[in-house]
Amino acid sequence: MGEDVKLSVTDNGRGLAPGVELAQGMGLKIMRYRAHIVGGDVTIGPGGEGGVQVVVSCRQPLPGESTAEVGK
């Protein structure tokens, strides 16, 4: 079985407005969809310095394994 891989992107901007609905934008829906295709997940929340942090995690395929097999 392959190893888990995480990509974390954090900014130091203003952060998320209180009560903001993260599921409204198409960009976030597409990110979640693409992560799901390969058996991954996307989490979005406050960053360490007041910004926003986006973390994508999924399993790295083994040599010769397709991403379709990983997402199962």
N, C-alpha and C positions, 0 to 999 in steps of 0.2 A: 504494500500500500504506500502511496506517495506521502510526502510531508505536507503539512498545512503551510500556506503562504499568506502573509498579511501585508497589505499596502495601506499605509496611514498617511493622510494629507491633512495638515493643520495650518490654519492661517491665524493671524493675530488681529483680525478686524473687529468689527462691532459685535459679532456673534449673532445669534438668532433672536428675533423679537419674541417676547413672551406670547405664548398661545399660537405661534405660527404653525400652520398645517404643512408638514413636510411632504405629504403625498400629493399635493396639488400640481407641482411642476412636472412637465414631461421629462426633463433631464434626470430627475431623481428616479422616476418610474423606469426609465430606460436603463439606468445604472443597476437598479435592483433586478430587472429582468435579465440583463446580461450576466450578472453574478449568479443568478438562479440557474441559468442554462448550464453552467459548469459546476453546479452543486455548491455555489458559494453564497455569501451573505454580505449585505451592506448595512453599516450602522452609521448614523449621523447624530452628532451631539455637540455639546459645548467643548471648545478647545481649552487648553491649559491657561492661556493668557487672554481670555475673553473672546476669542474667535470661534471658529467652527472646526470640528474634526470629522473627517470622513474616513471610515475604515472598511476596506474590502478584504474578505478572507475567503479562501478556497483551497482545495487540495491540489497540489502540483501533480500532474500526470506522471506516471512511470514511463520510462523509455518504451516507445512502441504503443502506448495507450492513447486513445483518442480522447478529446475533451468530452465527447458524447458519453464515453464510458465512465468518466469521472463524475459527471452530473447525475448518474443513476443512483 
